[in-house]
């Protein structure tokens, strides 16, 4: 059951990242960060209101949806602040280090 708990948030993230990207393209990163920032503030209250396990799984799914939008907005904001060359370097570092078994992580563990 604990794996289903984690899977709910991850499924919520993967299902909504394309929609958050379209939202960001249409309305901008400021709107995305404002909207998801407000939702993140109310998310802990939903956990406090829940008493049944299925409701808490739904709240965790919703949390994945909201955090995906906030994470995307923050990442886009950082990439927009830097020059193109620095942004490309940062993005390539993220690609190498983000997966749990990424090539950069393996090389750092070996050192």
N, C-alpha and C positions, 0 to 999 in steps of 0.2 A: 504494500500500500504506500510506503514512503516514496517509492520510485514514481508512482502515479502522481503524487503530490508535486514532485520536481518536474515531471513531464508536463504538467498542466501549464506551468509558467513558460517553459521552453516552447511548447506548441503555440501558446499565445504570442510569443515573440516572433516566431517564424511565420505565422499566419498574417501578422499585421505589419511587418516591416515594409513590404511594398506599398501598402496603403499609407503608412506614415511618410514614406518617401514622396509619394504623390502629393500628400498634404503639404509637405515642406516645399515642394516645387511650386505649388499653386499659391500658398499663403505666406511662405517665408519661414525662416528658422525662428524668428521672434515669436510668431504666432504658435508654432509648434512647441517651443519651450514654455510659453505662457500657459497653454492649454494643458500639456502633460504635467507641468510643475504644479498646477492647481490640483490635478487628479492625484498626484503622488502624495500631496499633503493630506488628502482624505483617506488614502488607502489603509493606514493602520487602524482607523476607526471601524472599517469593515471587518477586520480580523477580530476586534473586540466584540462586535455585535453577533458574530457567528457562534452557534452552539453545536451545529451538526457538521460532520465530516464532509458531506457533499457540498455544502455551502462554502466551507473553507477552501475546497479545491477550486470552486468557481471564483472565489476571491483571489486565489493564487494565479489562476488563469488571467483574470483581469489585471492583476499586478504585473504579469509578464507583458501584457499588451501596453500598459502605461509606461513601464520602464523601457520597453523597446523604443517607444516614441521619444522619451526623454534622452536616452542614450544616443539615438540617431541625431537628434537636434544638437546635443552637446558636441558630438563628433564633427558634424557639419560646421558648427560655429568655430571650432578650433582650426579646421582645415581652411576656412575662409579668412582667418586672421593672418595666416602665414603666406609667404610668397609661394608660388607654384612649385619651386624646387624643394623647399622645405616640406611642403604638404605632401609631395610625392615620396620624399624620404620617410616621413612619418607614416604614411599609408603602407609603404612596403614593410616597415618595421612592425606595424600592427598585423599584417598578413603573416609574417614570419613568426610572431610571438603569441598570437591570440589562441590558436588551437592548443588544446591541453598537451599535445605531443608534437608541437611545431618544431621545425628544424633549429630555430634559434634557442628554444628552450632546451633541446637535447644537447646543443653545443655548450650552453651555460652550465648544465648539470655535469657534463664531462670535465669541465675545467676545475 
